[in-house]
C-alpha cells in the first residue's frame, strides 16, 4: 500500500522524466555495443550474387578476422536501415585514399560513374593482387577495367575515344602473354598508373600521365629499356625530348591497346607493311616535310625499287625502311653514327649483300622513281622508251592503215540510207558529250589514277575538270532537247512508233537465244529496230532523265540543302555515280559489240558517220524493215535497165 501510495503521490511531470531517462540509458547502452558477425549473419546468411555464406567469403578475404562493423561503422542498431551509407576504406587506407583523387579525366570522390574501391577490388571477397582469383590480379585486371571501359553507354557519355580497348588488348601480344600466365607482361595499370600506384590514373593531357605524348617512351621503357635508350638517341626521340608534338612515339608505330607482333602480317611494323602503313604517313606529309626539310617522294621511290616490289610481292626478308635506317635508333644520314651515313653504307648493305663494293653501296636508293638510278640504268631506260615508241607506234600505224582499208571496203558496198543527216548529228552530239562527261565525271572519283593525271595533271588543271563537266552537261541537255523536238516531227513520230517495245520483241529475244544455242536453224526476222536497239534507246532515255535530275541537285547543292535533308543529297550522289557506271558499261559491252565488234558488222557499221549502211547488211540484220523491200525494187529496176 505504501508503494502504491507513494507512486501515486509522485508528480506526473517527474514520472515522465524518469521514463525518458530510462529509454535514453537503454539507447546509450545499445549504441556502444559492438555487434558480432554472428548477429549480422542471422540476417545476411548468403552473400550477394552467390550461394556462399558470408563466413566462407570472408574466410578467404584479405580482411579475414575483421568484424562487419569494422567496415560498416555506420550501423548503430539492429535491425539497421535497409540502405547503408558507403564504406569508408580511407579509415584504414588513408594513403591510397589521398592518392586516389582522379580516375582518368573524372574527379572523385563521389563522382558519377567514377569507380569506387569495391568496383576494382571487390566487396567482401577482396584478395591480394598476388592471388590468381583477385580482381586486380594481372590476369583478371582487363576484365575488371572492362566492366566500365567496354560499356558503350559510359564510353560515349564521357567521350572516351576507344570503344573496345579490352577486346583489342586481349588480342595483343601483351594480352596473350598475360592470359598465358606471364604476370610481368604489361596490363592496364602498367601503362596507365602514374607515380607507381594504380590509384593515380591521369588523362593523356596531364603532363604527369604515363600516357602523355612525351611520357610514352618512358612508360614503354619500363619493360623495354634497351629500346627506350635507342629511341632517345635517335632523331625521333630527340624531337620528342625538345617538345615536338608531331614526333612519333612508340604507340604511333606499334599501336596502343592492340599491339601485335612484327611477324604478324596485320602489324603496322610487319616487314611488308612498314613502309606504307607506318613510315609514309609522316614522311609523305607535305606539312612535316616542309617543317623538317625532308625530301618528298620517299615512299614512291622505295615502292618502285627492287626492294619495294619484292616487299609488295610478300617477301618478308627483303630490305624495308627499318633494315637500312634502323627501327628505334634512327639517325640522320649526316650523323657518322647513322647506319645510312656514307661511310657506313657498305656495312649496312653488306648485312644482306655480303661482299658488296663501296661504289654499289653508295648508289642512291631514293632517286628517280623506278629503276633508273645509275647512268647505265638511265641509258637502258631511254633505249626502252624509244623502242616502245617506235615499235608500238609502228603497230598502231599498221592497224590504222588496215582499219582504213576495211572501212573503205565497207563503204564501197552498195549503201542504203539508215539515218538522216540530222539524226547523224544528234548521235554525234550525244556520243561526244557522253564521252566527255564519263571522263570528267570519273576523274573526280578516281583523282589519283594515272589516266586522270594524264588528262588533268597540269598545274590548275583539275579545277578546270569541273568546268568542263558542267559545260558538257549543258550541251548534253541541249542535245536531249533537240531530240525531243525531233520526236514532234513526222519522221520523229514514225521513229517513236517503230522504237517502242512490242510483244514480238519478247519472242524475238527467245528466238535469238535458241538460235545462238543451236536450238533453231534461222535467226529471228527483225523489223526496223531489233529488241537490242530498243533496249539501248529506252535505257538511254531512262539514264538521261536520272543523270539530269540528280546532276542538277548536285550542281546546285547550296539551294537543295535549304529544301531537302542531307540524306536526300546522299541519295542523289549515289544515283548519279552508279547510273554513270551502268550507262558506261552498257555502252562498252552492249552498244559497242552490236555496232563494232560483232563479226557481222566489223570493223563497224558506218551509219553513224554517213547515215548509210550496206544493203546486204540491212537485209541480214533487219529483213522485215520496209526499206529492204524498197531496196529490192530498186535492184530489180537496175537489173532491168542493164
C-alpha positions in Angstrom: 0.0 0.0 0.0 2.8 2.3 0.8 4.4 1.7 -2.5 1.3 2.3 -4.4 0.5 5.2 -2.4 4.0 6.7 -2.8 3.9 6.2 -6.6 0.5 7.7 -6.8 1.8 10.7 -4.9 4.7 11.3 -7.4 4.0 14.2 -9.7 3.2 13.2 -13.4 5.9 15.5 -14.7 8.6 13.9 -12.7 7.5 10.4 -13.7 7.7 11.3 -17.3 11.3 12.5 -16.9 12.2 9.2 -15.2 10.8 7.2 -18.2 12.7 9.3 -20.8 15.9 8.9 -18.8 15.4 5.2 -18.7 14.9 4.9 -22.5 17.9 7.2 -23.2 20.0 4.9 -21.0 19.0 1.9 -22.9 19.8 3.6 -26.3 23.1 4.7 -25.0 23.9 1.2 -23.9 22.9 -0.2 -27.4 25.0 2.5 -29.2 28.2 1.5 -27.5 27.6 -2.2 -28.2 30.0 -3.9 -30.8 27.7 -6.2 -32.8 29.2 -9.6 -33.6 29.5 -11.2 -37.0 27.1 -13.9 -35.8 24.4 -11.3 -35.1 24.9 -9.9 -38.7 24.8 -13.3 -40.3 21.5 -14.1 -38.7 20.0 -11.9 -41.5 22.8 -11.9 -44.0 23.3 -15.6 -44.3 24.2 -15.5 -48.0 26.5 -13.1 -50.0 25.1 -11.1 -52.9 25.1 -12.9 -56.3 26.4 -16.1 -54.7 25.2 -19.0 -52.6 28.2 -18.9 -50.4 27.7 -17.8 -46.7 29.4 -14.6 -45.7 31.5 -16.7 -43.3 33.1 -18.6 -46.2 33.5 -15.5 -48.3 35.3 -13.6 -45.5 37.4 -16.7 -44.7 39.3 -16.2 -47.9 39.4 -12.4 -47.9 42.4 -10.3 -47.1 40.1 -8.8 -44.4 39.7 -12.2 -42.6 39.2 -11.6 -38.9 37.6 -8.2 -39.4 34.1 -7.8 -37.9 31.3 -6.5 -40.1 31.1 -3.2 -38.1 34.8 -2.5 -38.7 33.9 -1.6 -42.2 30.1 -0.9 -41.8 30.8 1.6 -39.0 27.5 3.4 -39.6 25.4 0.6 -38.1 24.2 1.8 -34.7 21.3 -0.5 -34.1 19.8 -3.8 -35.2 17.9 -4.2 -37.4 19.6 -1.3 -39.3 18.2 0.8 -42.1 17.7 -1.1 -45.4 20.2 1.1 -47.3 23.6 1.8 -45.6 26.0 4.5 -46.5 29.2 3.6 -48.3 32.1 2.0 -46.6 34.9 4.4 -45.9 38.1 2.4 -46.9 40.1 5.5 -46.1 39.7 5.0 -42.4 42.4 2.3 -42.8 43.9 3.1 -46.2 44.4 6.8 -45.8 47.4 7.0 -48.1 45.6 5.3 -51.0 42.5 7.4 -50.5 44.6 10.6 -50.6 46.3 9.4 -53.8 43.0 8.4 -55.5 41.7 11.8 -56.5 41.4 11.3 -60.2 40.5 8.4 -62.5 41.4 9.5 -66.0 39.5 12.7 -66.6 36.9 12.1 -63.8 37.3 13.8 -60.4 36.4 12.0 -57.2 35.3 11.2 -54.5 31.6 10.6 -55.2 31.7 11.5 -58.9 29.1 9.8 -61.2 30.5 6.7 -63.0 33.8 7.0 -61.2 34.8 3.5 -59.9 34.9 3.0 -56.2 37.3 0.8 -54.2 34.8 -2.1 -54.4 34.4 -1.7 -58.2 38.0 -2.7 -58.6 38.9 -4.7 -55.5 35.6 -6.4 -54.8 33.4 -6.1 -51.7 33.6 -8.9 -49.2 35.8 -11.1 -51.3 38.9 -8.8 -51.5 42.0 -10.8 -52.2 45.7 -9.7 -52.5 46.7 -8.8 -56.1 49.2 -11.7 -56.0 46.4 -14.3 -55.8 45.0 -15.7 -59.0 41.4 -15.1 -58.1 41.9 -11.4 -57.2 40.0 -8.9 -59.3 43.2 -6.9 -59.5 45.5 -9.8 -60.4 47.2 -9.1 -63.7 45.3 -11.9 -65.3 41.9 -10.5 -64.2 42.7 -6.8 -64.4 41.5 -6.4 -68.1 38.1 -7.9 -67.2 37.9 -5.6 -64.1 38.7 -2.5 -66.1 36.5 -3.7 -69.0 33.3 -3.6 -66.9 33.4 0.2 -67.4 35.6 0.7 -70.5 33.7 -1.9 -72.5 30.3 -0.3 -71.6 29.4 1.8 -74.6 27.0 3.9 -72.6 29.8 5.1 -70.3 32.3 5.3 -73.1 30.1 7.6 -75.2 28.9 9.6 -72.2 32.4 10.6 -71.3 33.7 10.8 -74.9 36.3 8.2 -74.4 38.0 7.6 -77.8 38.4 3.8 -77.5 35.2 1.9 -77.5 36.7 -1.6 -77.2 40.1 -1.3 -75.6 39.9 -4.6 -73.7 38.9 -6.5 -76.7 41.9 -5.1 -78.6 44.2 -5.7 -75.6 43.2 -9.4 -75.2 44.3 -10.0 -78.9 47.6 -8.1 -78.5 51.0 -9.6 -77.6 50.6 -8.2 -74.1 47.1 -9.5 -73.6 48.0 -13.0 -74.9 51.1 -13.1 -72.7 49.1 -12.1 -69.6 46.3 -14.6 -70.4 49.1 -17.2 -70.7 50.2 -16.7 -67.2 53.1 -14.3 -67.8 52.4 -12.0 -64.9 55.1 -9.4 -65.8 53.5 -8.7 -69.2 52.0 -5.2 -69.4 48.5 -4.8 -68.2 46.2 -1.7 -67.7 48.0 -0.5 -64.6 51.5 -0.8 -66.0 50.7 1.8 -68.7 48.0 4.0 -67.1 49.2 4.3 -63.5 51.1 7.4 -62.6 53.7 7.6 -59.8 53.9 3.8 -59.5 50.5 3.4 -58.0 47.3 2.1 -59.6 45.3 4.6 -57.6 46.6 7.6 -59.6 45.3 7.3 -63.2 45.6 10.5 -65.1 44.3 11.6 -68.5 46.7 11.8 -71.5 46.6 15.6 -71.4 48.1 15.7 -67.9 51.9 16.2 -68.0 52.4 13.6 -65.3 50.3 11.0 -67.0 52.3 8.0 -68.3 50.3 8.0 -71.5 51.0 11.7 -72.2 52.7 12.0 -75.5 56.1 12.9 -74.0 56.0 10.2 -71.4 55.0 7.2 -73.6 58.6 6.2 -74.4 59.4 6.1 -70.6 56.2 4.1 -69.9 57.1 1.5 -72.5 60.8 1.7 -71.4 59.8 0.3 -68.0 59.8 -3.1 -69.8 61.7 -2.3 -73.0 64.7 -0.5 -71.5 67.1 -1.1 -74.4 64.6 0.0 -77.0 63.8 3.2 -75.0 67.5 4.1 -74.9 67.8 3.6 -78.6 64.7 5.7 -79.2 66.1 8.7 -77.2 69.4 8.5 -79.1 67.6 8.6 -82.4 66.2 11.6 -84.3 62.6 10.8 -83.3 63.5 10.7 -79.6 65.5 14.0 -79.8 62.5 15.7 -81.4 60.2 14.4 -78.6 62.7 15.4 -75.9 62.7 19.0 -77.2 58.9 19.2 -77.1 57.8 18.5 -80.7 54.2 17.1 -80.6 54.4 15.7 -84.1 57.3 13.4 -83.5 56.4 9.7 -83.5 56.4 7.8 -80.2 56.0 4.1 -79.5 52.2 4.0 -79.9 52.2 5.8 -83.3 54.2 2.9 -84.9 53.2 -0.1 -82.8 49.6 0.9 -81.8 48.2 1.2 -78.3 45.9 -1.5 -76.9 46.1 -3.8 -79.9 49.8 -4.2 -80.3 50.6 -7.3 -82.3 53.9 -8.9 -83.1 56.0 -7.7 -86.0 55.9 -11.1 -87.7 52.1 -10.9 -87.8 51.2 -9.6 -91.4 48.5 -7.4 -89.8 51.0 -5.5 -87.7 51.8 -1.9 -88.9 55.5 -2.7 -88.3 55.5 -6.0 -90.2 58.1 -6.1 -93.0 55.5 -5.9 -95.8 53.5 -3.1 -94.2 56.2 -0.9 -92.6 56.8 1.4 -95.5 53.3 2.2 -96.4 51.4 1.8 -93.1 53.9 3.2 -90.6 56.6 5.4 -92.2 54.8 7.0 -95.1 52.0 8.8 -93.1 54.7 11.1 -91.7 57.3 11.0 -94.5 54.7 11.6 -97.2 53.2 14.6 -95.3 53.8 17.8 -97.1 53.5 19.8 -93.9 56.0 17.7 -92.0 58.4 17.5 -94.9 58.3 21.3 -95.2 58.8 21.8 -91.5 61.7 19.5 -91.1 63.3 19.9 -94.6 62.8 16.3 -95.6 62.7 15.4 -99.3 59.4 14.2 -100.7 58.5 11.1 -102.7 60.4 8.7 -100.5 57.6 6.1 -100.5 57.2 6.1 -104.2 60.9 5.7 -104.9 61.0 2.7 -102.5 57.9 1.1 -103.9 59.3 1.4 -107.4 62.7 -0.1 -106.4 63.7 -3.8 -106.4 63.2 -3.9 -102.6 59.8 -2.3 -102.7 58.5 -4.6 -105.5 59.7 -7.7 -103.7 58.1 -6.5 -100.5 54.8 -5.9 -102.2 55.1 -9.5 -103.5 55.1 -10.7 -99.9 58.9 -11.2 -99.4 59.4 -10.6 -95.6 63.2 -10.9 -95.9 63.8 -8.1 -98.4 65.0 -4.8 -97.1 62.4 -2.3 -95.7 62.8 1.1 -94.1 64.0 -0.3 -90.8 66.5 -2.6 -92.5 68.5 0.4 -93.6 67.5 3.3 -91.3 67.1 1.2 -88.1 64.0 0.6 -86.1 64.4 2.7 -82.9 67.8 4.4 -83.1 67.1 6.2 -86.3 69.7 8.9 -87.1 70.1 11.4 -90.0 72.3 10.4 -92.8 74.7 13.3 -91.8 75.4 11.7 -88.4 78.6 9.5 -88.6 76.9 7.0 -86.2 73.9 6.6 -88.6 73.6 3.3 -90.5 73.0 5.3 -93.7 76.0 7.6 -93.2 78.1 7.4 -96.4 80.9 5.7 -94.7 78.6 3.0 -93.1 76.6 2.1 -96.2 78.9 -0.8 -97.2 78.4 -2.4 -93.8 74.6 -1.7 -93.8 74.1 -3.1 -97.3 76.5 -5.9 -96.5 74.2 -7.4 -94.0 72.0 -8.7 -96.9 74.6 -8.5 -99.7 78.0 -9.8 -98.3 81.0 -8.5 -100.3 79.1 -5.5 -101.8 81.5 -2.9 -103.1 81.7 0.7 -101.7 80.6 2.1 -105.1 77.5 -0.1 -105.3 76.6 0.5 -101.7 76.7 4.3 -102.3 74.3 4.1 -105.2 71.3 6.3 -104.4 68.2 4.4 -103.3 65.7 7.2 -103.1 66.5 8.8 -106.5 64.4 9.0 -109.6 61.3 6.8 -109.4 61.7 3.4 -111.0 64.9 1.5 -111.7 66.7 4.4 -113.4 69.2 5.1 -110.5 72.5 4.9 -112.3 73.8 6.2 -115.6 73.7 2.8 -117.1 70.2 2.2 -115.9 69.1 5.6 -117.3 70.6 4.7 -120.7 68.8 1.4 -120.8 65.6 3.2 -119.8 65.9 5.7 -122.6 66.5 2.8 -125.1 63.4 1.1 -124.0 61.3 4.2 -124.1 62.4 4.9 -127.7 61.9 1.2 -128.6 58.3 1.3 -127.1 57.5 4.5 -129.0 58.9 3.1 -132.4 57.6 -0.5 -132.1 54.2 0.2 -130.6 53.8 3.3 -132.8 54.5 1.2 -135.9 51.9 -1.4 -134.7 49.3 1.3 -134.2 50.1 2.8 -137.7 49.8 -0.6 -139.3 46.5 -1.2 -137.5 45.1 2.1 -138.6 46.1 1.5 -142.2 44.4 -1.9 -142.1 41.3 -0.4 -140.5 41.2 2.3 -143.1 41.2 -0.3 -145.9 38.5 -2.4 -144.2 36.2 0.6 -143.7 36.8 1.6 -147.3 35.7 -1.9 -148.4 32.5 -1.5 -146.4 31.8 2.0 -147.9 32.4 0.6 -151.4 29.4 -1.7 -151.0 26.0 -0.6 -152.2 24.6 1.6 -149.4 21.1 2.4 -148.3 20.0 5.3 -146.1 19.6 4.3 -142.5 19.7 7.7 -140.8 19.2 11.3 -142.0 21.8 14.0 -141.6 20.0 15.4 -138.6 19.9 12.1 -136.9 23.6 11.6 -137.6 24.4 14.9 -135.9 22.1 14.1 -133.0 24.0 10.8 -132.4 27.4 12.7 -132.8 26.5 15.3 -130.2 25.3 12.6 -127.8 28.4 10.5 -128.4 30.8 13.3 -127.8 29.1 14.8 -124.7 28.6 11.4 -123.2 32.3 10.5 -123.6 33.5 13.8 -122.1 31.0 13.5 -119.2 32.3 10.0 -118.4 35.9 11.1 -118.4 35.5 14.3 -116.4 33.0 12.6 -114.0 35.0 9.6 -113.1 38.1 11.8 -112.9 36.6 13.3 -109.7 36.1 9.9 -108.1 39.5 8.4 -109.2 41.6 11.6 -109.0 44.8 9.7 -108.1 44.7 7.4 -111.1 47.3 7.7 -113.8 44.8 8.5 -116.6 43.4 11.4 -114.5 46.9 12.8 -114.1 47.4 12.3 -117.8 44.3 14.5 -118.6 44.3 16.9 -115.7 47.7 16.7 -114.1 48.9 20.1 -115.2 49.0 23.0 -112.7 45.5 24.2 -112.1 44.1 21.6 -114.5 41.9 19.7 -112.0 39.6 22.6 -111.1 39.1 23.0 -114.9 37.7 19.5 -114.9 34.6 20.7 -113.1 34.1 23.5 -115.5 34.4 21.1 -118.5 32.0 18.6 -116.8 29.3 21.3 -116.2 29.6 22.9 -119.6 29.4 19.5 -121.3 26.4 18.6 -119.1 24.6 21.7 -120.5 25.4 20.6 -124.1 24.2 17.1 -123.3 20.9 18.6 -122.1 20.6 20.7 -125.2 21.2 17.6 -127.4 18.4 15.9 -125.4 16.0 18.8 -126.1 17.0 18.7 -129.7 15.9 15.0 -129.8 12.6 15.9 -128.0 11.9 18.4 -130.8 12.8 15.8 -133.4 10.2 13.4 -131.9 7.5 16.0 -132.7 8.2 15.9 -136.4 6.6 13.4 -138.8 9.7 11.3 -139.1 10.3 11.5 -135.4 6.8 10.2 -134.6 7.4 7.4 -137.0 10.7 6.7 -135.2 8.9 6.7 -131.8 6.3 4.1 -133.1 9.0 1.8 -134.5 11.3 2.0 -131.5 8.5 1.4 -128.9 8.7 -2.1 -127.3 6.2 -4.6 -128.6 5.1 -8.1 -127.6 7.0 -9.6 -130.6 10.3 -8.4 -129.1 10.0 -10.9 -126.3 9.5 -13.7 -128.9 12.5 -12.4 -130.9 14.6 -12.4 -127.7 13.9 -16.1 -127.0 14.3 -17.0 -130.7 17.7 -15.4 -130.7 18.7 -17.3 -127.5 17.5 -20.5 -129.2 19.4 -19.7 -132.4 22.6 -18.9 -130.5 22.3 -22.2 -128.6 21.7 -24.1 -131.9 18.2 -24.9 -131.0 16.7 -23.4 -134.2 18.3 -23.0 -137.6 17.4 -19.4 -138.6 17.6 -16.2 -136.5 14.6 -14.1 -135.8 13.4 -11.6 -138.5 13.7 -8.1 -137.1 12.0 -5.1 -138.4 13.4 -1.6 -138.5 14.7 -1.9 -134.9 15.6 -5.1 -133.0 15.0 -5.7 -129.3 18.7 -4.8 -128.9 18.3 -1.3 -130.3 15.0 -0.8 -128.5 16.6 -1.7 -125.2 19.5 0.6 -125.9 17.3 3.5 -126.7 14.9 3.3 -123.7 17.8 2.7 -121.4 19.4 5.9 -122.8 16.1 7.8 -122.1 15.9 6.5 -118.5 19.6 7.1 -117.9 19.4 10.6 -119.3 16.5 11.6 -117.1 18.2 10.2 -114.0 21.6 11.9 -114.7 20.0 15.3 -115.5 17.7 15.1 -112.4 20.4 14.1 -110.0 23.1 16.3 -111.6 21.0 19.5 -111.0 20.7 18.7 -107.3 24.5 18.0 -107.0 25.3 21.2 -109.0 23.1 23.5 -107.0 23.6 21.7 -103.7 23.5 25.0 -101.7 20.0 25.6 -102.9 19.0 22.0 -102.4 20.0 21.8 -98.7 17.5 24.5 -97.9 14.6 22.3 -99.0 15.9 18.8 -98.5 17.8 17.0 -95.8 21.4 15.9 -96.3 20.3 12.3 -96.7 18.5 13.4 -99.9 21.7 14.7 -101.5 23.5 11.5 -100.4 20.9 9.5 -102.4 21.3 11.9 -105.4 25.1 11.3 -105.3 24.7 7.5 -105.1 22.2 7.5 -108.0 24.4 9.8 -110.2 27.5 7.8 -109.6 26.1 4.3 -110.1 23.9 5.4 -113.0 27.1 6.6 -114.7 28.6 3.2 -114.2 25.6 1.5 -115.6 25.5 3.7 -118.6 29.2 3.4 -119.3 29.3 -0.3 -119.0 26.2 -0.7 -121.2 27.8 1.4 -123.9 31.1 -0.5 -123.7 29.5 -4.0 -123.6 26.1 -3.8 -125.3 26.3 -1.0 -127.9 30.0 -1.3 -128.9 29.6 -5.1 -129.6 26.5 -4.6 -131.8 28.0 -1.8 -133.8 31.7 -2.6 -134.0 32.9 -5.9 -132.6 30.2 -8.2 -133.9 31.6 -10.3 -136.8 28.5 -9.3 -138.8 29.4 -5.6 -138.8 33.2 -5.5 -138.2 35.1 -3.2 -138.5 32.0 -1.1 -137.9 28.5 -0.1 -139.0 29.2 3.1 -141.0 25.8 4.6 -140.5 27.0 6.7 -137.5 29.3 8.5 -139.9 27.4 8.6 -143.3 23.9 7.8 -142.3 24.0 4.8 -144.6 24.8 1.1 -144.3 25.4 -1.7 -146.9 22.2 -3.1 -148.3 23.2 -6.7 -147.7 23.9 -5.9 -144.0 20.4 -4.4 -143.7 18.8 -7.4 -145.3 20.6 -9.7 -142.9 20.1 -7.6 -139.8 16.6 -6.2 -140.5 14.8 -8.4 -143.1 11.4 -7.0 -142.1 12.4 -3.4 -142.4 10.2 -1.7 -145.1 13.3 -0.1 -146.7 14.6 -3.6 -147.5 11.7 -4.2 -149.9 12.3 -0.7 -151.4 16.0 -1.7 -151.9 14.9 -4.9 -153.6 12.7 -3.0 -156.0 15.5 -0.6 -156.8 17.8 -3.5 -157.5 15.2 -5.0 -159.8 14.9 -1.7 -161.7 18.7 -1.5 -162.0 18.8 -5.1 -163.4 16.1 -4.4 -165.9 17.8 -1.3 -167.1 21.0 -3.2 -167.6 
